[in-house]
Each structure stands twice: as structure tokens, then as C-alpha cells.
Amino acid sequence: MTIKYLGVWDTVEAMGIPEIIPGSDWFNREYDYHDASLDTFVESARHAVAIDERRKLFPVVRFDDVDQLNASRGFDSSSDDAPYQERWFPGVHGSIGGGGDIRGLSDDALMWVLTGAKRAGLRLDTARGTRIHGLRPDPFAPLVNEADPEFSVTGLIKGDRDGPQHLWQLSNSAIRRWRTPASALGGEAYRPGTLDNVKQELNALGPWSFEPPTDLVTEEKVGIGDSLSKFAHKHYGDAELWPEIYEANRDRILDEDEIFPGLSVRIPHRSPS
């Protein structure tokens, strides 16, 4: 048996008694058979991990064999084309997996996981009215995905997660949020302790700024099956010129592979050769 693709969102240890409680090993022995590691019968996988989940009762279960699996397929884990990927996203547990009334961050994580599914050859239902058709990723959405979250005892014990060791382990949205000035984030810069291991690399990138072009051919509304290459062919006669459109929309598009129906895309006049 083979599994073409596995996509998961902030998988946590939620079975049995939390490990921080004395005697948990004995109480949890019935769950010892569970194996969270990947194997080669899973042909590709993506795991979106929450940067801002600090509840100790929600410890994340990481992919611990990604490097070996990617190497066995001839890839480095830092490559965007690696079949097995784990990336860190801004937000708490629910903001990655979704379910709340605020969807900006969960839509971003969902889009990334869906992109992996498309690359694996899976067909997605993007028809009008489906959840995918209504995606609106927003890297600056609130870190908590509920406007009025209820109190939970699970939040009484907190601490930063052991975060990524390398910059390439971060999602584009996490990097964008870190680099965005505090003035654009309600007065507080995004500096979670989980990213302490990579903060020097992040700071070296400098602040993010963007001035959208005003000299446009038009704006296109993304429909089902559209891509930047398709727009480039339509307006420039050459699909390979899609980077010019991407550069004109860096405030709206985090990844050239992740555009969704309903998004408005600027089509700039071509740069002089």
C-alpha cells in the first residue's frame, strides 16, 4: 500500500495524560503502539506547525525523519521541491488547523498544504462555493483564530515551543510577519520566543516594505485554473514572464504557486528590456 500525499496541521500529543504530569508514562502505556514517524510508503507529506502555540498540554509531534526521507529521494530538505516538508507558521494551534471565525492564518496554512497536494498530482475541488474557492490567506491576521475565545484550563501552563533551527524551516508568512514594522502590526513587532534560534538570520533580512506599482495594464480577478503564467501569456505573449507579475503583487502573493480564485492580481506594464 502507498499513500500519495499526507497533509497535516500542527499535530499534537493529545491522547492520554500529558507528559509533564508525574506517572504519565504508566497511564499512557496503552498508546505506546502509535507511531508518528513517516515511512517511504507515504510518497510526499507536509506538516504546518504553529509558532505561537504556548500551551504545554499541546506539545507538537514533529516529523523526525524528514531529512533521511528527502535524501532517499535525492532532495535536500531546504528545497521548495522536497517531497517531505515541515514548516512553521504564525498563529496558535487553532489558527493553523482552522475552525475559528478568523481564517486569515489558517487559510494560509491550508493553501500551503493544498499546494503540496497539487504537486503530488491530486485533483482539488476549486468550484465556486467550496472552501478552497473562498480562501483568503492573510499573514497579518490575529494570532488567535477566535474573536471571543473561551477560557480553558489547558492554557494555564505555558512555555515557548522548541522552534526551528534554520530559516528555511519558516513559512513565507512567518518571515513576512517578522519583517513587517510594528506600526503595521498594531504597534507590536512580531518576535515570538519560539523563533529565538533564527532571530539573527531574520533580523539580517531587514524590514519589509513594498510600493505597489500604479502604472498598470489592468487587474485580473483570479478564476479557477488561472496562474501567473497564464496571465503573462495573455498580456505579454510569453508565459515565462510571470515573475514580472509576481513582483508587482508581493503584498498580495506570498508564493507564486499559491494564488486562489477571487484574488485581484495587478498586471503591470512590462519593464524596459
VMD Tcl script that draws the C-alpha trace (Angstrom):
set ca {
  {0.00 0.00 0.00}
  {1.17 3.53 -0.76}
  {-0.18 6.91 0.30}
  {0.23 9.55 -2.40}
  {0.17 12.52 -0.06}
  {-0.28 13.30 3.63}
  {-1.11 16.82 4.78}
  {-1.40 17.63 8.49}
  {-1.76 20.75 10.62}
  {0.02 21.17 13.97}
  {-0.22 17.56 15.10}
  {-0.08 17.43 18.90}
  {0.12 14.78 21.62}
  {-3.47 14.85 22.84}
  {-4.05 11.21 23.81}
  {-3.75 10.07 27.39}
  {-2.20 12.16 30.18}
  {0.26 14.97 29.35}
  {3.93 14.04 29.75}
  {4.54 16.87 32.21}
  {2.36 15.08 34.80}
  {4.25 12.57 37.02}
  {3.35 8.97 36.24}
  {2.12 9.78 32.74}
  {4.29 7.02 31.20}
  {2.40 4.35 33.13}
  {-1.04 5.79 32.35}
  {-0.18 6.25 28.66}
  {1.30 2.81 28.03}
  {-1.78 1.76 26.02}
  {-0.80 4.36 23.40}
  {2.79 3.18 23.01}
  {1.95 1.44 19.74}
  {1.19 4.74 17.98}
  {3.93 5.67 15.52}
  {4.01 9.29 14.36}
  {7.04 8.91 12.08}
  {6.78 8.89 8.30}
  {7.80 5.99 6.10}
  {8.53 5.54 2.42}
  {5.02 4.22 1.71}
  {3.96 7.87 2.15}
  {5.23 9.36 -1.11}
  {5.04 13.01 0.00}
  {3.89 14.93 3.05}
  {3.56 18.41 4.52}
  {3.16 19.44 8.16}
  {2.25 23.02 9.13}
  {3.45 23.77 12.69}
  {2.20 26.58 14.96}
  {4.81 29.10 16.10}
  {2.63 30.79 18.70}
  {1.06 27.79 20.45}
  {2.46 28.02 24.00}
  {0.21 25.59 25.89}
  {2.38 22.90 27.43}
  {-0.55 20.50 27.17}
  {-0.36 20.82 23.37}
  {3.17 19.59 22.57}
  {3.76 19.30 18.84}
  {4.64 15.94 17.27}
  {7.30 16.72 14.68}
  {8.30 14.76 11.59}
  {11.61 13.37 12.86}
  {12.82 11.62 9.72}
  {12.27 14.23 7.02}
  {15.96 14.66 6.16}
  {16.52 10.94 5.63}
  {13.37 10.53 3.54}
  {14.19 13.52 1.34}
  {17.77 12.31 0.89}
  {16.49 8.90 -0.19}
  {14.61 10.68 -2.99}
  {17.58 12.87 -3.95}
  {16.37 16.08 -2.31}
  {17.65 18.41 0.37}
  {15.04 19.31 2.98}
  {15.69 23.02 2.41}
  {14.45 22.77 -1.19}
  {10.98 24.04 -2.02}
  {10.66 20.95 -4.22}
  {11.39 18.47 -1.42}
  {8.59 15.88 -1.21}
  {8.60 15.88 2.60}
  {8.27 19.29 4.24}
  {7.62 20.73 7.68}
  {7.28 24.49 8.01}
  {6.45 26.85 10.89}
  {3.51 29.25 10.55}
  {2.37 32.23 12.65}
  {-0.56 31.55 14.95}
  {-1.74 29.25 17.72}
  {-2.87 25.65 17.26}
  {-6.35 26.57 16.02}
  {-5.01 29.29 13.74}
  {-3.09 26.64 11.82}
  {-5.70 23.88 11.76}
  {-8.68 26.20 11.41}
  {-12.14 26.03 12.91}
  {-12.47 29.55 14.31}
  {-14.24 32.57 12.90}
  {-10.95 34.27 11.92}
  {-9.48 32.44 8.93}
  {-6.57 34.51 7.63}
  {-3.75 32.42 9.12}
  {-5.46 29.05 8.78}
  {-6.22 29.79 5.13}
  {-2.51 30.46 4.64}
  {-1.52 27.12 6.17}
  {-4.29 25.39 4.22}
  {-3.08 26.90 0.95}
  {0.45 25.62 1.59}
  {-0.79 22.10 2.34}
  {-3.05 22.17 -0.73}
  {-0.11 23.24 -2.88}
  {1.68 20.09 -1.75}
  {-1.36 18.05 -2.74}
  {-1.38 19.59 -6.23}
  {2.33 18.88 -6.65}
  {1.64 15.28 -5.67}
  {-0.79 15.04 -8.59}
  {-4.02 15.18 -6.60}
  {-7.04 16.94 -8.06}
  {-8.63 19.63 -5.91}
  {-12.24 20.78 -5.99}
  {-11.99 24.54 -6.52}
  {-15.52 25.10 -7.80}
  {-17.41 28.17 -6.67}
  {-18.92 27.63 -3.23}
  {-16.27 25.19 -2.00}
  {-13.98 26.04 0.93}
  {-10.98 26.27 -1.40}
  {-12.72 28.80 -3.64}
  {-13.14 31.12 -0.66}
  {-9.53 31.09 0.58}
  {-8.24 34.44 1.80}
  {-4.75 33.98 3.31}
  {-3.62 36.88 5.49}
  {-0.19 36.73 7.21}
  {-1.20 39.67 9.43}
  {-4.43 38.18 10.80}
  {-4.78 37.84 14.61}
  {-2.64 35.07 16.11}
  {-5.72 33.63 17.84}
  {-8.39 32.49 15.39}
  {-11.40 33.29 17.57}
  {-12.75 36.78 18.19}
  {-14.08 35.73 21.61}
  {-12.10 32.67 22.80}
  {-13.45 30.75 25.79}
  {-11.37 30.10 28.90}
  {-9.67 26.70 29.01}
  {-7.60 25.11 31.77}
  {-5.22 23.87 29.06}
  {-3.87 27.40 28.85}
  {-2.74 27.63 32.48}
  {0.68 26.07 31.87}
  {2.62 27.82 29.11}
  {6.03 27.96 27.51}
  {7.57 28.54 24.11}
  {7.98 25.56 21.83}
  {11.40 24.39 20.72}
  {11.39 26.15 17.39}
  {13.13 25.81 14.05}
  {16.91 25.73 13.71}
  {17.09 27.05 10.16}
  {15.50 29.95 8.30}
  {14.27 27.69 5.51}
  {12.03 25.92 8.03}
  {9.84 29.02 8.27}
  {6.83 29.70 6.09}
  {6.81 32.76 3.88}
  {4.08 34.24 6.08}
  {6.21 33.88 9.23}
  {9.14 35.66 7.58}
  {6.87 38.38 6.22}
  {5.28 38.96 9.63}
  {8.68 39.18 11.39}
  {9.99 41.69 8.84}
  {6.89 43.90 8.95}
  {7.31 47.06 11.08}
  {5.45 47.23 14.39}
  {3.45 50.20 13.11}
  {1.73 47.89 10.63}
  {1.01 45.25 13.29}
  {-0.91 47.29 15.82}
  {2.19 48.72 17.47}
  {3.91 45.48 18.47}
  {6.59 43.75 16.39}
  {6.25 40.02 15.83}
  {9.00 38.48 17.99}
  {7.87 35.08 19.36}
  {10.34 33.25 21.59}
  {9.87 30.12 19.51}
  {11.95 31.79 16.77}
  {14.91 32.68 19.01}
  {17.16 30.19 17.21}
  {16.74 32.02 13.91}
  {16.23 35.61 15.04}
  {19.68 36.74 13.93}
  {19.05 35.46 10.42}
  {15.60 37.06 10.40}
  {16.91 40.41 11.60}
  {19.60 40.32 8.91}
  {16.85 40.35 6.28}
  {15.85 43.85 7.34}
  {12.35 45.36 7.41}
  {9.92 44.52 4.64}
  {8.49 47.30 2.55}
  {6.66 47.43 -0.74}
  {5.34 50.16 -3.01}
  {2.75 48.71 -5.38}
  {3.01 49.88 -9.00}
  {0.38 52.29 -10.22}
  {1.12 52.10 -13.95}
  {-0.96 49.04 -14.76}
  {-2.30 47.36 -17.85}
  {-5.25 46.13 -15.79}
  {-6.13 44.00 -12.79}
  {-7.18 40.38 -13.22}
  {-9.55 38.52 -10.93}
  {-8.21 35.00 -10.44}
  {-10.57 32.30 -11.60}
  {-10.49 28.52 -11.41}
  {-7.42 27.21 -13.23}
  {-5.70 30.58 -13.51}
  {-1.98 31.07 -12.85}
  {0.57 33.85 -13.13}
  {1.99 32.09 -16.19}
  {-1.43 32.16 -17.81}
  {-1.78 35.90 -17.16}
  {1.73 36.53 -18.50}
  {0.90 34.69 -21.72}
  {-2.36 36.60 -22.08}
  {-0.91 40.09 -21.58}
  {2.74 39.71 -22.61}
  {2.57 36.84 -25.07}
  {5.12 34.88 -23.02}
  {4.25 32.68 -20.03}
  {7.87 32.83 -18.83}
  {7.41 36.49 -17.91}
  {5.24 35.62 -14.89}
  {7.91 36.93 -12.42}
  {7.09 40.50 -13.53}
  {3.51 39.99 -12.39}
  {4.65 38.34 -9.18}
  {6.94 41.27 -8.31}
  {4.02 43.67 -8.76}
  {1.92 41.72 -6.26}
  {4.35 40.86 -3.48}
  {1.98 42.39 -0.94}
  {-0.80 40.05 -2.08}
  {1.04 36.89 -3.11}
  {3.47 35.16 -0.75}
  {4.25 32.29 -3.12}
  {3.81 32.27 -6.89}
  {2.27 28.80 -6.69}
  {-0.35 29.87 -4.17}
  {-2.94 32.06 -5.86}
  {-6.61 31.41 -5.30}
  {-9.93 32.22 -7.01}
  {-11.17 35.69 -6.17}
  {-7.73 37.25 -5.68}
  {-7.14 40.51 -7.54}
  {-3.80 40.49 -9.40}
  {-2.11 43.61 -10.76}
  {-0.85 43.34 -14.34}
  {1.93 45.92 -14.71}
  {3.31 47.25 -17.94}
  {6.43 45.34 -18.89}
  {9.75 46.59 -17.62}
  {12.07 48.04 -20.29}
  {14.45 45.36 -21.55}
}
mol new
graphics top color blue
foreach p $ca { graphics top sphere $p radius 0.5 }
foreach p [lrange $ca 0 end-1] q [lrange $ca 1 end] { graphics top cylinder $p $q radius 0.2 }
display resetview
